[in-house]
Amino acid sequence: MLLIFSGTITNSFAQSKTDAVIMLDGERKEGKVIEIQANTVKFKYAGEELEYELPKEKISKIQFATGRLEVINEAPQTAASSSQPARSASARADRKNKIAVLPFLFVTNEPGVPSDQMSKRLQANCASSLRQNTSNIIVQDPLTTNRLLAKNNIDMNDAAAVDPEELAIVLGVEYVVMGTVDVMNKGTISTGSAATTYKDKASQNRNKNSRDTKASGSAVTSNNTITNANYDTKVALTIYTDHGSTFYDKSRSALGNQIDSYSNTLDYLIKRTPFGTKSR
């Protein structure tokens, strides 16, 4: 009986172990390896039911719960003379519930509007709206986001070309926000009014049974015309997770026709994210 009881304890302890997938960037993913395919590895995180496919080209090795080690790719050696510093990695637990906003892509046909400045302004506006209109997330300061991008040799203008999973790890967040604002000048709208006045006073002829009024003199007509530019604005917002999956993806045309109509539309989309104030 003693031997059987000991074996039961040993087996239970072995089953509690997990597989570990070590990525080339140093990140360690713990869970269960479901299947190793030609180009991907099917994997479940510990405590989760959702299956993920990890690209084998990004995996260094797999440490199975049984103790077996399988090398997928040899980790590259860092050359002493390399001018490109290695991108820093963050632990998954430290990234939990944190979100970062990348500089927006700003597209317009309006001359004289600096796209670079608008890109960072929209980034700041989005971060501010996230703080005001969401709950249970920590919004990274855009200055910190841009500093980490520069530190890891990621051009802010090309950050959208980098894998979302890699961006999340570099920025130390669980969610990465990418946005696009299109502002197209559709021409102008003119509104106006006309008024007529007289240089001389009106003369009035009255009789006992009726009252007639006659205007005498020359008429002067003035026109007031207001011309406004008419803008067609569309806002797109996409949020990715540190697994590389799409968490939220919506776009909406602005209701107004002003050049800054994007502001209310951005708030509308953020409020309807899964952690937004109007998500339900």
Backbone hydrogen bonds in HBPLUS format (Angstrom, degrees):
<---DONOR---> <-ACCEPTOR-->    atom                        ^
c    i                          cat <-CA-CA->   ^        H-A-AA   ^      H-
h    n   atom  resd res      DA  || num        DHA   H-A  angle D-A-AA Bond
n    s   type  num  typ     dist DA aas  dist angle  dist       angle   num
A0005-PHE N   A0001-MET O   3.07 MM   4  6.25 161.9  2.10 151.2 155.7     1
A0006-SER N   A0002-LEU O   3.08 MM   4  6.25 157.8  2.13 146.7 152.3     2
A0007-GLY N   A0003-LEU O   3.05 MM   4  6.22 157.5  2.10 145.8 151.8     3
A0008-THR N   A0004-ILE O   3.05 MM   4  6.31 148.0  2.16 145.0 153.4     4
A0009-ILE N   A0005-PHE O   3.23 MM   4  6.54 155.4  2.30 146.7 151.9     5
A0010-THR N   A0006-SER O   3.05 MM   4  6.31 163.0  2.07 152.8 157.3     6
A0011-ASN N   A0007-GLY O   2.96 MM   4  6.12 160.8  2.00 149.5 154.1     7
A0012-SER N   A0008-THR O   3.06 MM   4  6.20 159.0  2.10 146.5 152.0     8
A0013-PHE N   A0009-ILE O   3.03 MM   4  6.22 155.7  2.09 149.2 155.6     9
A0014-ALA N   A0010-THR O   3.07 MM   4  6.29 151.7  2.15 144.8 152.3    10
A0015-GLN N   A0011-ASN O   3.06 MM   4  6.31 150.9  2.15 146.2 153.5    11
A0016-SER N   A0013-PHE O   3.23 MM   3  5.34 138.6  2.41  96.9 107.8    12
A0017-LYS N   A0014-ALA O   3.25 MM   3  5.61 158.5  2.30 107.4 113.8    13
A0019-ASP N   A0031-GLY O   2.76 MM  12  5.33 144.9  1.88 162.5 156.2    14
A0031-GLY N   A0019-ASP O   2.93 MM  12  5.33 163.3  1.95 151.4 155.9    15
A0020-ALA N   A0063-GLN O   2.81 MM  43  5.01 155.2  1.87 141.5 149.6    16
A0063-GLN N   A0020-ALA O   2.74 MM  43  5.01 166.0  1.76 160.5 161.7    17
A0021-VAL N   A0029-LYS O   2.74 MM   8  5.02 167.1  1.76 153.2 155.8    18
A0029-LYS N   A0021-VAL O   2.83 MM   8  5.02 171.1  1.84 147.8 150.8    19
A0022-ILE N   A0061-LYS O   2.89 MM  39  5.39 163.8  1.92 163.3 167.5    20
A0060-SER N   A0022-ILE O   2.78 MM  38  5.62 153.6  1.85 145.1 153.9    21
A0061-LYS N   A0022-ILE O   3.18 MM  39  5.39 157.8  2.23 141.8 148.2    22
A0023-MET N   A0027-GLU O   2.79 MM   4  5.23 169.9  1.80 165.8 166.9    23
A0026-GLY N   A0023-MET O   3.02 MM   3  5.31 161.0  2.06 111.1 115.6    24
A0024-LEU N   A0058-LYS O   2.83 MM  34  5.57 164.6  1.86 145.8 145.3    25
A0046-ALA N   A0030-GLU O   3.15 MM  16  6.15 153.6  2.23 136.5 130.6    26
A0032-LYS N   A0044-LYS O   2.75 MM  12  5.11 154.5  1.81 147.8 156.3    27
A0044-LYS N   A0032-LYS O   2.89 MM  12  5.11 155.8  1.95 144.5 152.6    28
A0034-ILE N   A0042-LYS O   2.80 MM   8  5.20 149.0  1.89 133.3 141.1    29
A0042-LYS N   A0035-GLU O   2.75 MM   7  5.05 153.9  1.82 158.7 163.3    30
A0037-GLN N   A0040-THR O   2.80 MM   3  5.23 154.1  1.87 160.9 168.7    31
A0056-LYS N   A0039-ASN O   2.92 MM  17  5.49 178.6  1.92 138.8 138.7    32
A0041-VAL N   A0054-LEU O   2.86 MM  13  5.09 142.6  2.00 136.6 148.9    33
A0054-LEU N   A0041-VAL O   2.90 MM  13  5.09 171.7  1.91 142.8 142.4    34
A0043-PHE N   A0052-TYR O   2.75 MM   9  5.16 156.5  1.81 152.1 158.6    35
A0052-TYR N   A0043-PHE O   2.75 MM   9  5.16 162.8  1.78 153.4 159.6    36
A0048-GLU N   A0045-TYR O   3.04 MM   3  5.42 158.9  2.08 137.4 135.4    37
A0058-LYS N   A0055-PRO O   3.05 MM   3  5.67 161.7  2.09 116.3 122.0    38
A0059-ILE N   A0056-LYS O   3.09 MM   3  5.11 162.1  2.12 105.7 111.3    39
A0072-ILE N   A0060-SER O   2.88 MM  12  5.36 147.4  1.99 127.3 136.4    40
A0073-ASN N   A0060-SER O   3.02 MM  13  4.63 160.4  2.06 119.9 126.2    41
A0062-ILE N   A0070-GLU O   2.77 MM   8  5.17 156.8  1.82 147.3 155.3    42
A0070-GLU N   A0062-ILE O   2.91 MM   8  5.17 167.1  1.92 151.6 155.8    43
A0064-PHE N   A0068-ARG O   2.86 MM   4  5.30 158.0  1.90 175.7 171.0    44
A0067-GLY N   A0064-PHE O   2.93 MM   3  5.43 160.5  1.96 114.5 121.1    45
A0082-SER N   A0079-ALA O   3.23 MM   3  5.28 164.7  2.25 105.2 109.2    46
A0094-ASP N   A0091-ALA O   3.12 MM   3  5.36 124.7  2.44 101.3 114.9    47
A0095-ARG N   A0092-ARG O   3.13 MM   3  5.20 139.5  2.30  98.5 110.0    48
A0096-LYS N   A0093-ALA O   3.42 MM   3  5.48 158.8  2.46 101.7 107.7    49
A0098-LYS N   A0095-ARG O   3.16 MM   3  5.69 151.6  2.25 144.3 139.3    50
A0138-ILE N   A0097-ASN O   2.79 MM  41  6.18 156.1  1.84 157.8 165.6    51
A0174-GLU N   A0098-LYS O   2.83 MM  76  5.28 139.9  1.99 124.8 135.4    52
A0175-TYR N   A0098-LYS O   2.99 MM  77  6.34 153.7  2.06 155.0 161.7    53
A0099-ILE N   A0138-ILE O   2.88 MM  39  6.10 157.4  1.93 163.2 161.2    54
A0140-GLN N   A0099-ILE O   2.84 MM  41  6.02 171.5  1.85 172.9 172.9    55
A0100-ALA N   A0175-TYR O   3.04 MM  75  6.44 154.0  2.11 147.7 153.4    56
A0177-VAL N   A0100-ALA O   2.83 MM  77  6.14 160.5  1.87 162.1 167.0    57
A0102-LEU N   A0177-VAL O   3.00 MM  75  6.04 177.8  2.00 160.6 161.4    58
A0104-PHE N   A0119-SER O   3.28 MM  15  4.73 148.2  2.39 132.9 123.6    59
A0105-LEU N   A0179-GLY O   2.95 MM  74  6.32 167.0  1.97 152.5 154.3    60
A0181-VAL N   A0105-LEU O   2.93 MM  76  6.38 159.0  1.97 164.6 170.5    61
A0107-VAL N   A0181-VAL O   2.94 MM  74  6.25 170.6  1.95 160.6 163.5    62
A0183-VAL N   A0107-VAL O   2.84 MM  76  6.25 165.3  1.86 165.5 170.0    63
A0118-MET N   A0114-PRO O   3.09 MM   4  6.30 162.4  2.12 152.1 157.6    64
A0119-SER N   A0115-SER O   2.82 MM   4  5.93 148.0  1.92 147.4 156.2    65
A0120-LYS N   A0116-ASP O   3.30 MM   4  6.62 156.7  2.36 147.5 150.8    66
A0121-ARG N   A0117-GLN O   2.94 MM   4  6.14 152.7  2.02 146.2 155.0    67
A0122-LEU N   A0118-MET O   2.87 MM   4  5.98 162.0  1.90 150.5 154.1    68
A0123-GLN N   A0119-SER O   3.13 MM   4  6.29 148.0  2.24 134.3 143.3    69
A0124-ALA N   A0120-LYS O   2.95 MM   4  6.20 159.6  1.99 147.9 152.1    70
A0125-ASN N   A0121-ARG O   2.86 MM   4  6.11 157.6  1.91 148.8 155.7    71
A0126-CYS N   A0122-LEU O   2.88 MM   4  6.00 155.9  1.94 146.7 152.7    72
A0127-ALA N   A0123-GLN O   3.05 MM   4  6.30 160.8  2.09 148.3 153.2    73
A0128-SER N   A0124-ALA O   2.97 MM   4  6.17 159.0  2.02 148.7 154.5    74
A0129-SER N   A0125-ASN O   2.94 MM   4  6.13 155.7  1.99 145.2 151.9    75
A0130-LEU N   A0126-CYS O   2.92 MM   4  6.16 151.6  2.00 148.2 156.0    76
A0131-ARG N   A0127-ALA O   3.14 MM   4  6.44 151.5  2.23 144.5 151.2    77
A0132-GLN N   A0128-SER O   3.16 MM   4  6.43 149.1  2.26 143.6 151.9    78
A0133-ASN N   A0129-SER O   2.82 MM   4  5.79 150.6  1.91 152.5 159.7    79
A0277-THR N   A0133-ASN O   2.94 MM 144  5.61 140.5  2.10 154.3 149.4    80
A0135-SER N   A0275-PHE O   3.09 MM 140  5.92 146.9  2.20 158.6 168.5    81
A0144-THR N   A0141-ASP O   2.90 MM   3  5.29 122.9  2.24 109.6 123.8    82
A0145-THR N   A0141-ASP O   3.03 MM   4  6.42 157.0  2.08 152.1 159.4    83
A0146-ASN N   A0142-PRO O   2.93 MM   4  6.13 168.2  1.94 153.9 155.3    84
A0147-ARG N   A0143-LEU O   2.99 MM   4  6.10 148.4  2.10 139.0 148.2    85
A0148-LEU N   A0144-THR O   2.96 MM   4  6.16 159.8  2.00 152.5 156.9    86
A0149-LEU N   A0145-THR O   3.01 MM   4  6.28 152.6  2.09 147.9 155.9    87
A0150-ALA N   A0146-ASN O   3.06 MM   4  6.24 161.5  2.09 143.6 148.1    88
A0151-LYS N   A0147-ARG O   2.88 MM   4  6.06 154.2  1.95 146.0 154.0    89
A0152-ASN N   A0148-LEU O   3.09 MM   4  6.20 143.0  2.23 140.3 148.1    90
A0154-ILE N   A0149-LEU O   2.81 MM   5  4.97 166.5  1.83 155.1 152.5    91
A0153-ASN N   A0150-ALA O   3.10 MM   3  5.04 159.1  2.15 109.4 109.1    92
A0158-ASP N   A0155-ASP O   2.90 MM   3  5.23 144.6  2.03 108.3 119.3    93
A0161-ALA N   A0158-ASP O   2.94 MM   3  5.54 157.7  1.99 117.5 124.8    94
A0162-VAL N   A0159-ALA O   3.05 MM   3  5.50 163.4  2.08 114.7 120.0    95
A0166-GLU N   A0163-ASP O   3.02 MM   3  5.31 117.7  2.42 105.3 119.8    96
A0167-LEU N   A0163-ASP O   3.01 MM   4  6.35 158.2  2.06 155.3 162.3    97
A0168-ALA N   A0164-PRO O   2.92 MM   4  6.13 159.8  1.96 151.8 156.3    98
A0169-ILE N   A0165-GLU O   3.16 MM   4  6.40 156.4  2.22 144.8 150.6    99
A0170-VAL N   A0166-GLU O   2.96 MM   4  6.17 163.8  1.99 152.5 156.9   100
A0171-LEU N   A0167-LEU O   2.85 MM   4  5.99 160.3  1.89 153.3 158.7   101
A0172-GLY N   A0168-ALA O   2.84 MM   4  5.77 120.9  2.19 135.7 149.9   102
A0173-VAL N   A0168-ALA O   3.03 MM   5  5.15 158.3  2.08 142.5 147.8   103
A0242-ASP N   A0174-GLU O   2.85 MM  68  5.03 113.4  2.30 145.3 146.4   104
A0176-VAL N   A0240-TYR O   2.89 MM  64  5.20 154.6  1.96 141.7 148.9   105
A0240-TYR N   A0176-VAL O   2.87 MM  64  5.20 162.8  1.90 150.0 153.8   106
A0178-MET N   A0238-THR O   2.83 MM  60  5.29 170.6  1.84 164.7 167.9   107
A0238-THR N   A0178-MET O   2.88 MM  60  5.29 164.0  1.91 165.5 169.4   108
A0180-THR N   A0236-ALA O   2.97 MM  56  5.13 157.3  2.03 142.2 146.8   109
A0236-ALA N   A0180-THR O   2.86 MM  56  5.13 163.0  1.89 156.5 160.0   110
A0182-ASP N   A0234-LYS O   2.89 MM  52  5.17 167.6  1.90 156.8 160.5   111
A0234-LYS N   A0182-ASP O   2.92 MM  52  5.17 152.0  2.00 143.8 152.4   112
A0184-MET N   A0232-ASP O   2.95 MM  48  5.12 173.5  1.96 142.4 144.6   113
A0232-ASP N   A0184-MET O   2.81 MM  48  5.12 163.9  1.83 150.7 155.6   114
A0186-LYS N   A0230-ASN O   2.72 MM  44  5.44 160.2  1.76 166.9 173.9   115
A0230-ASN N   A0187-GLY O   2.76 MM  43  5.54 164.7  1.78 160.7 156.6   116
A0189-ILE N   A0228-ASN O   2.68 MM  39  5.26 158.1  1.73 156.4 164.2   117
A0228-ASN N   A0189-ILE O   2.85 MM  39  5.26 166.3  1.86 150.6 153.3   118
A0191-THR N   A0226-ILE O   2.81 MM  35  5.24 158.7  1.85 149.9 156.3   119
A0226-ILE N   A0191-THR O   2.60 MM  35  5.24 169.4  1.61 167.8 170.6   120
A0193-SER N   A0224-ASN O   2.88 MM  31  5.35 139.2  2.05 136.7 149.4   121
A0224-ASN N   A0193-SER O   2.88 MM  31  5.35 165.0  1.90 160.5 165.6   122
A0195-ALA N   A0222-SER O   3.01 MM  27  5.48 154.1  2.08 152.1 160.4   123
A0222-SER N   A0195-ALA O   2.92 MM  27  5.48 159.8  1.96 158.1 163.4   124
A0197-THR N   A0220-VAL O   2.92 MM  23  5.32 164.7  1.94 149.1 152.9   125
A0220-VAL N   A0197-THR O   2.81 MM  23  5.32 162.1  1.85 156.1 158.7   126
A0199-LYS N   A0218-SER O   3.24 MM  19  5.95 164.5  2.27 164.2 167.9   127
A0203-SER N   A0214-LYS O   3.07 MM  11  5.69 128.7  2.34 156.7 170.7   128
A0214-LYS N   A0203-SER O   3.21 MM  11  5.69 153.4  2.28 158.6 166.1   129
A0207-ASN N   A0210-SER O   3.38 MM   3  5.71 169.3  2.39 160.6 159.0   130
A0231-TYR N   A0257-ASN O   2.93 MM  26  4.76 163.0  1.96 130.0 131.8   131
A0254-ALA N   A0233-THR O   2.83 MM  21  5.38 167.5  1.84 143.9 148.0   132
A0235-VAL N   A0252-ARG O   2.92 MM  17  5.48 171.8  1.92 155.9 156.0   133
A0252-ARG N   A0235-VAL O   2.84 MM  17  5.48 151.2  1.92 152.3 162.0   134
A0237-LEU N   A0250-LYS O   2.79 MM  13  5.54 172.0  1.80 177.0 179.8   135
A0250-LYS N   A0237-LEU O   3.00 MM  13  5.54 159.7  2.04 160.1 163.4   136
A0239-ILE N   A0248-TYR O   2.75 MM   9  5.00 158.5  1.79 148.4 152.2   137
A0247-PHE N   A0239-ILE O   2.69 MM   8  5.33 158.2  1.74 153.4 159.2   138
A0248-TYR N   A0239-ILE O   3.23 MM   9  5.00 148.9  2.33 135.9 136.0   139
A0241-THR N   A0245-SER O   2.92 MM   4  5.50 154.5  1.99 155.5 163.5   140
A0244-GLY N   A0241-THR O   2.94 MM   3  5.33 162.3  1.97 112.4 118.0   141
A0261-SER N   A0258-GLN O   3.26 MM   3  5.30 157.1  2.31 113.3 111.4   142
A0263-SER N   A0260-ASP O   3.31 MM   3  6.16 164.3  2.34 122.5 124.4   143
A0266-LEU N   A0262-TYR O   2.83 MM   4  5.98 152.6  1.91 155.3 161.9   144
A0267-ASP N   A0263-SER O   3.16 MM   4  6.49 160.0  2.20 149.7 154.5   145
A0268-TYR N   A0264-ASN O   2.98 MM   4  6.19 153.4  2.05 142.2 149.7   146
A0269-LEU N   A0265-THR O   3.07 MM   4  6.38 158.4  2.12 150.0 153.8   147
A0270-ILE N   A0266-LEU O   3.04 MM   4  6.25 163.2  2.07 152.7 157.4   148
A0271-LYS N   A0267-ASP O   2.97 MM   4  6.09 161.5  2.00 154.3 158.6   149
A0272-ARG N   A0269-LEU O   3.16 MM   3  5.33 141.2  2.32  99.6 110.6   150
A0273-THR N   A0270-ILE O   3.15 MM   3  5.33 169.3  2.17 113.3 113.7   151
A0278-LYS N   A0271-LYS O   2.81 MM   7  5.18 152.9  1.88 140.2 144.5   152
A0276-GLY N   A0273-THR O   2.85 MM   3  4.83 167.0  1.86 116.1 118.1   153
A0279-SER N   A0276-GLY O   3.39 MM   3  5.23 149.9  2.49 113.7 108.4   154
